[in-house]
Amino acid sequence: MRNYLYLIFVLAFICSCKRNTSTTKKSSAIGKANSTKTVIPSIKFNNPILKQYQEFVNSLDTNDMATSTKAAEKFKALFKGQDQNTCDTAFTIFDKYYEHVTNVLDDRHHKDTVDYDRYLVYEDSSRHMPEKVKQYTDKLAANGFGTTVSEGSTYVTEDRDFVAKWFYSYVSPAMKDYLIQLNKESKVIIMDDASILINSNELIDRAVWWENFAKQYPNFILHKQAKNNFLETFETLLEGSENTQVLDIESHQLSSYFEDAYKYAESKYPSSETAKKITPYYKFLLQGKKASADSLLKVYLKNR
């Protein structure tokens, strides 16, 4: 009887914290360009400088990786000395363009007849990299892009150090903190090939960081993205992945990875929303009450 009362109490607490969904940068659908012009939707700005920057970005050729540098240079020319809120808004214009160009370049990367994977995945082959491939990777790096390897294939990605170089000195402290965290996480991604790559303490740290950031800056221009970063990290704590499962395959008990996460969250962040929500869920699993844990999980996901 006590267990059912406890479950009811937990469910009531969760429902009181209901959240709206939002779309993260990585999960947002951005169509591949069919022309050399940017096809991402534009926001109409009353500020003439923002309007000028938007029009400039829209005029750029998305098939040319060097246009990311042109967009950054134009940002510097237009927004030096402008207030930080205006610079934050201008950065979001650049960031949408930057993401779009990354998608275009990645699409071309996979359609290219050059076998990039041969030289960028395997260390022995990289020693004999053709000059054409070296020039390609050097040009990517010079304009804010890089390549990453996943499941034996290479992909074009953003190099967030490029953002640090061009934009940190102009944006607000909140935006700078946001971008620094994105840069940090881009260097050590959470998951690849259906396996969680970071240790459980780091996973908790990231969830709590995004939780605190979203609470501290409710009016932040990219608040929805920040909140969604928290939700995605939090849900990884609840659901794990195909190759890093919450329940041990053999014992059907809470795996050591997630038990460690639970203990760390309780000890370091006891008052956080992250700890308060994962604690009852993990306790049910530790007690072998999977049905209760599943019921709680459904509530979390429903009220995402």
C-alpha positions in Angstrom: 0.0 0.0 0.0 2.9 2.4 0.9 4.5 1.8 -2.5 1.3 2.7 -4.4 0.9 5.9 -2.2 4.5 6.8 -3.0 3.9 6.3 -6.7 0.8 8.5 -6.6 2.8 11.2 -4.8 5.6 11.0 -7.4 3.2 11.2 -10.3 1.5 14.2 -8.8 4.8 15.9 -8.5 5.7 15.2 -12.1 2.4 16.5 -13.4 3.0 19.8 -11.6 6.2 20.2 -13.6 4.7 19.6 -17.0 6.8 21.1 -19.8 6.2 22.0 -23.4 8.3 20.4 -26.2 10.8 22.3 -28.2 12.9 21.5 -31.2 16.7 21.3 -30.8 19.1 22.4 -33.4 20.2 18.9 -34.2 16.7 17.5 -34.5 15.2 20.4 -36.5 14.4 19.6 -40.1 16.3 21.8 -42.5 15.8 21.0 -46.1 18.8 20.5 -48.4 19.4 23.4 -50.7 18.3 23.0 -54.3 19.9 26.3 -55.3 22.8 28.4 -54.2 20.6 30.6 -52.0 19.8 30.0 -48.4 16.4 28.3 -48.0 15.9 28.6 -44.3 13.0 30.8 -43.3 13.8 34.3 -42.3 12.4 36.5 -39.5 11.4 40.0 -40.4 13.4 42.5 -38.3 12.5 46.1 -37.6 16.1 46.9 -36.7 17.7 48.1 -40.0 21.1 46.6 -39.1 19.6 43.2 -38.4 17.6 43.4 -41.6 20.7 44.3 -43.5 22.6 41.3 -42.0 19.7 39.0 -42.8 19.6 40.1 -46.4 23.4 39.7 -46.7 23.3 36.2 -45.3 20.4 35.3 -47.6 22.4 36.4 -50.6 25.3 34.0 -49.9 26.0 30.9 -51.9 25.5 27.9 -49.5 27.5 25.6 -51.7 30.6 27.7 -50.9 32.1 26.8 -47.5 34.0 30.1 -47.4 30.7 32.0 -47.1 30.6 31.1 -43.4 33.7 33.3 -42.9 32.1 36.0 -45.1 29.1 35.9 -42.8 31.3 36.1 -39.7 33.2 39.1 -41.1 30.0 40.9 -42.0 28.8 40.3 -38.4 31.9 41.9 -37.1 31.6 44.9 -39.4 27.9 45.5 -38.6 27.7 44.8 -34.9 30.9 46.0 -33.4 29.8 48.5 -30.7 26.1 47.3 -30.8 24.3 46.3 -27.7 24.6 42.6 -26.6 20.9 41.8 -27.1 21.2 42.9 -30.8 24.3 40.9 -31.1 22.6 37.8 -29.7 19.8 38.2 -32.3 22.3 38.7 -35.1 24.2 35.6 -33.9 21.0 33.5 -34.3 20.9 34.6 -38.0 24.5 33.5 -38.5 23.9 30.2 -36.6 20.9 29.2 -38.8 23.0 29.9 -41.9 26.0 28.0 -40.4 23.9 25.0 -39.7 22.4 25.1 -43.2 25.8 25.3 -44.9 27.0 22.4 -42.7 24.1 20.3 -44.0 24.8 21.2 -47.6 28.5 20.4 -47.3 27.8 17.1 -45.6 25.4 16.2 -48.4 28.0 17.0 -51.0 30.6 15.1 -48.9 28.7 11.9 -49.2 27.9 12.3 -52.9 31.6 13.1 -53.8 33.4 10.4 -55.7 36.5 10.9 -53.5 36.7 8.2 -50.9 37.2 10.5 -47.9 36.5 7.7 -45.4 39.6 5.9 -46.6 41.9 8.8 -45.6 40.0 10.3 -42.7 39.0 7.2 -40.8 42.1 5.0 -40.9 45.3 6.4 -39.4 47.6 4.4 -41.7 45.8 5.7 -44.8 45.9 9.3 -43.5 49.7 9.3 -43.8 49.3 8.9 -47.6 46.5 11.5 -48.0 46.3 12.9 -51.5 46.9 16.7 -51.8 43.3 17.1 -53.0 41.9 15.7 -49.7 44.4 17.7 -47.6 43.3 20.9 -49.3 39.7 20.0 -48.8 40.1 19.4 -45.0 42.3 22.5 -44.6 39.6 24.6 -46.3 36.9 23.1 -44.1 39.0 24.0 -41.0 39.7 27.5 -42.2 35.9 28.2 -42.5 34.6 26.7 -39.4 34.0 23.1 -40.3 35.5 19.7 -39.6 34.9 16.0 -40.1 33.8 13.4 -37.6 33.7 9.7 -37.7 30.6 7.6 -36.9 30.2 3.9 -37.5 33.1 3.9 -40.0 31.9 6.8 -42.1 32.8 10.5 -42.1 30.5 13.5 -41.8 31.0 17.2 -42.1 30.3 19.0 -38.8 30.5 22.5 -37.3 33.8 23.4 -35.6 32.5 25.4 -32.6 36.0 26.9 -32.0 35.1 29.0 -35.1 32.2 30.5 -33.2 34.4 31.2 -30.2 36.9 33.1 -32.4 34.3 35.3 -34.1 31.4 35.8 -31.7 32.2 35.4 -28.0 33.4 39.0 -27.6 30.2 40.4 -29.0 27.4 38.4 -27.4 25.8 38.6 -24.0 27.2 36.6 -21.0 24.2 34.2 -21.2 24.8 33.5 -24.9 28.6 33.1 -24.3 27.9 30.5 -21.5 25.5 28.7 -23.8 28.0 28.6 -26.7 30.8 27.5 -24.5 28.8 24.6 -23.2 27.8 23.6 -26.8 31.4 23.7 -27.8 32.5 21.6 -24.8 29.8 19.0 -25.6 30.6 19.0 -29.3 34.1 17.8 -28.5 32.9 14.8 -26.5 29.5 13.7 -27.7 27.1 11.8 -25.5 26.4 8.9 -27.9 27.7 7.1 -31.0 26.8 3.8 -32.5 24.0 3.4 -30.0 26.4 3.6 -27.0 26.8 6.3 -24.4 30.4 7.5 -24.6 30.7 9.7 -21.5 30.8 8.5 -17.9 27.7 8.7 -15.8 29.0 11.6 -13.7 29.5 13.7 -16.8 26.0 12.8 -18.1 24.5 14.0 -14.8 26.6 17.2 -14.9 25.4 18.0 -18.3 21.7 17.5 -17.4 22.0 19.7 -14.3 24.0 22.3 -16.3 21.2 22.7 -18.8 18.5 22.5 -16.1 20.2 25.4 -14.2 20.9 27.4 -17.4 17.2 27.2 -18.5 16.0 28.3 -15.1 18.5 31.2 -14.8 17.8 32.7 -18.2 14.0 32.3 -18.8 14.0 35.1 -21.4 17.1 34.0 -23.2 16.7 34.1 -27.0 17.5 30.4 -27.4 15.7 29.3 -24.2 13.7 26.6 -26.0 16.9 25.0 -27.4 18.5 25.2 -24.0 15.5 23.5 -22.3 15.4 20.9 -25.0 19.1 20.1 -24.4 18.2 19.4 -20.8 15.2 17.2 -21.8 17.3 15.2 -24.2 20.0 14.6 -21.7 17.5 13.8 -18.9 15.7 11.3 -21.2 19.1 9.6 -21.9 19.3 9.1 -18.1 15.9 7.5 -18.1 16.0 5.4 -21.2 19.7 4.8 -21.9 20.5 3.5 -25.4 20.5 0.3 -27.3 24.0 -0.6 -26.2 24.0 1.2 -22.9 20.8 -0.1 -21.3 19.3 1.0 -18.0 18.7 -2.6 -17.0 21.5 -5.1 -17.1 20.7 -7.7 -19.8 21.6 -10.7 -17.7 20.5 -9.7 -14.2 17.6 -7.5 -15.2 18.7 -5.1 -12.4 19.7 -1.5 -12.7 23.0 -1.4 -14.5 26.1 -0.2 -12.7 26.3 2.8 -15.1 22.9 4.2 -14.1 23.3 3.2 -10.5 26.4 5.3 -10.3 24.5 8.1 -12.0 21.8 7.9 -9.4 24.2 7.9 -6.5 26.2 10.8 -8.0 23.1 12.9 -8.6 21.8 12.3 -5.1 25.1 13.3 -3.5 26.1 16.3 -5.6 22.8 17.8 -6.8 20.2 16.6 -4.3 18.0 19.7 -4.8 18.1 19.6 -8.6 15.1 18.7 -10.7 17.2 16.0 -12.3 18.0 14.3 -9.0 14.4 14.6 -7.7 13.0 13.0 -10.8 15.5 10.2 -11.5 15.6 9.1 -7.8 12.2 7.6 -7.6 12.6 6.0 -11.0 15.9 4.4 -10.2 14.6 3.3 -6.7 11.8 1.4 -8.3 14.3 -0.4 -10.6 16.6 -1.1 -7.7 13.7 -2.7 -5.9 12.8 -4.8 -8.9 9.5 -2.8 -9.4 9.8 -2.4 -13.1 6.0 -1.9 -13.6 6.1 1.1 -11.3 9.2 2.4 -13.0 7.6 2.0 -16.4 4.5 3.9 -15.2 6.6 6.7 -14.0 8.6 6.8 -17.3 5.4 7.2 -19.3 4.4 10.2 -17.2 7.8 11.8 -17.7 7.6 11.3 -21.5 4.0 12.3 -21.7 4.6 15.6 -19.9 7.8 16.3 -21.8 
